[in-house]
Amino acid sequence: MLRGLPALALCALPLLAAPAAHSAPAPAVASAAAGVAGPAGLRAPLPLFEAIDRLPVAVEHREGYKRDLYKHWNRGLNNGDGCDTRKEVILAEAVEGPAIAAGCKLTGGSWRSAYDNVVVTDAARLDVDHFVPLAEVFDSEQAPWSAARREAYANDQASPDTLIAVSAASNRSKSDKDPAEWLPSDGGYHCTYAATWVGTKLRWDLAVDENERQALIGLAEDCPTTTVVYEPAM
């Protein structure tokens, strides 16, 4: 299974995040761990423009950033499976499940990389990307996070959006860039990409800078039916 793809259902989360092609009116819905509000278990989806307006705007601050401030990968959700968070995400997003040997060694399987619409048949050629890169998270923290919160973000499997398995080539092209600087080569994924970026920033109470905000607004203009559902991280 792959986050952000059509007909996706991950665990019990009510999420559909399908690319909203410009020629097709079907909505794209991105969820950062589908929002919970009362017995119904769902918040009403926000139009992408409205979700962008909820993001605080602030100047980025990179000084002091180190990747190891965000401890990853940890032991994952299932401490008994021998797989760390990275491997668990790869397993969760497999289109065809790989064989699993001792030490969580993966053989075979297939995945579709959403960023470039490439089918990957070797888990070693996948990267698990932090949808909002760690350096961007550091830039966007409104107050310094604790080590525990940073580890929680870096290994967040409570949301189907924070982590995504993609081709190594596409992830390294993206690096730590925000949507003002980089977008997936698969244009059909742009609406879902924008919604997932916004939902993840809202989930983790992260700010955007002005250039990033303007880029997101530009994407929203091309994605009139795209909506965002998110649950704030604890």
LORO-863446 format. One line per field, with one value per residue (C-alpha): x, y, z; residue in one letter. Coordinates in steps of 0.001 Angstrom, whole numbers. Layout:
// LORO-863446
X (X  ...)
Y (Y  ...)
Z (Z  ...)
residuo (a  ...)
END
This chain:
// LORO-863446
X (0  1180  186  -1430  -2560  -6072  -8252  -5931  -7109  -4496  -5438  -8794  -8098  -10765  -8374  -8451  -5599  -5948  -4169  -6624  -5864  -6735  -9035  -10934  -13089  -12655  -11358  -7996  -8133  -4923  -4963  -2339  -3810  -7475  -8797  -10737  -13522  -16178  -17966  -18076  -14267  -13934  -13537  -15068  -12412  -10946  -10635  -6943  -7093  -8645  -6080  -3247  -4778  -4503  -724  1230  3698  7201  10775  12731  15628  18219  21026  21782  20155  21644  19945  20689  18457  15628  16312  15377  14758  13387  11951  8684  5143  5691  8652  8498  8698  12437  11729  12483  10172  11705  11125  7604  6700  8158  6146  2950  3248  4122  1863  3116  4494  8135  9405  10700  13742  15536  16557  13727  15635  13249  13334  11104  7937  6989  6143  4925  6882  4345  6830  7882  5276  8003  7531  10329  10968  13941  13412  17061  16223  13582  14015  11518  11062  9906  7201  8193  11987  13714  15642  12389  10778  13619  13220  9497  9287  7561  9353  12205  10891  11887  13982  10925  8749  11443  11756  7968  7897  10817  9059  5409  3329  151  -379  -287  1299  4361  6494  6354  8347  9575  12366  15774  16355  13197  13860  17403  16158  13757  16347  15218  13337  9869  7172  8539  11765  10714  7668  7333  8085  4682  2411  -666  483  889  -2537  -2112  1469  335  -2505  -296  2403  -161  -1839  1490  2484  -892  -637  2725  1985  4699  4965  5519  7644  6136  7635  6396  2929  2716  3798  1092  -1527  -448  -913  -4305  -5488  -4958  -6545  -10037  -11512  -8576  -9254  -7206  -8099  -5621  -5309  -2952  -74  14)
Y (0  3527  6730  9398  6952  6216  3816  3912  2669  2497  847  2265  5811  7253  8603  8964  10945  10575  12851  15484  15704  19074  17496  15416  16911  14057  15563  14800  14390  14374  13362  13782  11007  11666  14255  12970  15099  13307  10007  10439  10372  12857  16571  18057  18212  21674  23159  23490  27305  27347  24871  27067  30058  28170  27932  30563  32546  33071  33544  30288  29672  27060  27977  25095  22394  18903  15864  13782  16086  13944  10388  7875  5165  3780  323  1066  220  -3504  -4112  -7833  -7793  -7054  -4130  -498  2361  2621  -1050  -945  1935  75  -3014  -997  650  -2398  -2988  -6570  -7649  -8761  -11878  -11093  -12927  -12720  -9208  -7815  -8457  -7846  -9735  -9149  -7063  -3949  -335  2672  5821  8649  11456  10177  7470  4821  1171  -28  -3755  -3635  -2299  -1223  1350  3000  5887  6570  10311  12645  14405  17679  17205  17277  20450  22115  21012  22621  25807  25833  25008  27936  27177  24695  21152  18659  15661  13438  15490  15478  11699  11396  13374  11497  8143  9213  6247  7482  9532  7905  11068  12017  9229  7939  5332  6731  6073  7060  9209  11284  11716  12900  15321  16738  16836  19429  21671  23066  23415  26802  25020  21512  19580  15934  15181  13472  16475  14385  14141  17882  18446  15563  16670  20198  18926  16417  19040  21437  18711  17577  21126  21656  18325  19309  23049  24156  27551  28420  31193  33657  32104  28675  30059  31728  28494  26570  29163  28804  25048  25464  27554  24492  22137  23556  20255  19225  19018  18413  16447  16345  15510  17603  15554  15233)
Z (0  -684  1019  -1106  -3828  -5113  -3166  -187  3178  5930  9199  10311  9217  6902  4293  575  -950  -4692  -7161  -8357  -12060  -13526  -16066  -13498  -10736  -8256  -5008  -3490  252  2258  5899  8575  10705  10011  12426  15410  16859  18881  18230  14452  14424  11570  11157  8051  5330  4848  1362  575  553  4031  5338  4022  5800  9095  8795  10755  8666  10047  8884  8794  11182  10193  12618  14963  12855  12993  11519  14599  16661  15241  16386  13702  12992  16268  16937  15205  16206  16654  18934  18229  14441  14228  11895  12607  11607  8132  7345  8778  6466  3492  4394  4903  1505  -578  -3564  -3536  -178  8  1732  5233  6571  9912  10876  8734  5529  2623  -667  -3653  -3511  -5441  -4647  -6601  -5855  -5782  -6445  -9865  -10628  -10822  -9891  -7589  -7173  -4797  -1266  -1193  -3879  -1686  687  3452  3195  5928  3922  5544  5672  9032  8218  7150  10408  12363  10297  10998  14713  16379  19638  20153  20362  23014  22003  22554  20198  17541  17799  17625  14379  12864  13438  13097  11966  13675  10516  7084  5676  7723  6236  2669  756  -2564  -5020  -3705  -6783  -6239  -2532  -3124  -5753  -3175  -365  2214  -238  368  -2355  -3425  -4408  -5471  -6645  -7691  -11319  -11550  -12101  -11384  -7770  -7179  -5584  -3174  -2475  -1563  630  2409  3020  4493  6563  7982  8916  10594  12407  13892  14368  11965  10300  6639  5223  2762  -383  698  1395  -2002  -3714  -1846  -2807  -6439  -6204  -4528  -7476  -9672  -7113  -6423  -5182  -2998  733  3865  7002  9880  13563  15704  17089  20851)
residuo (m  l  r  g  l  p  a  l  a  l  c  a  l  p  l  l  a  a  p  a  a  h  s  a  p  a  p  a  v  a  s  a  a  a  g  v  a  g  p  a  g  l  r  a  p  l  p  l  f  e  a  i  d  r  l  p  v  a  v  e  h  r  e  g  y  k  r  d  l  y  k  h  w  n  r  g  l  n  n  g  d  g  c  d  t  r  k  e  v  i  l  a  e  a  v  e  g  p  a  i  a  a  g  c  k  l  t  g  g  s  w  r  s  a  y  d  n  v  v  v  t  d  a  a  r  l  d  v  d  h  f  v  p  l  a  e  v  f  d  s  e  q  a  p  w  s  a  a  r  r  e  a  y  a  n  d  q  a  s  p  d  t  l  i  a  v  s  a  a  s  n  r  s  k  s  d  k  d  p  a  e  w  l  p  s  d  g  g  y  h  c  t  y  a  a  t  w  v  g  t  k  l  r  w  d  l  a  v  d  e  n  e  r  q  a  l  i  g  l  a  e  d  c  p  t  t  t  v  v  y  e  p  a  m)
END
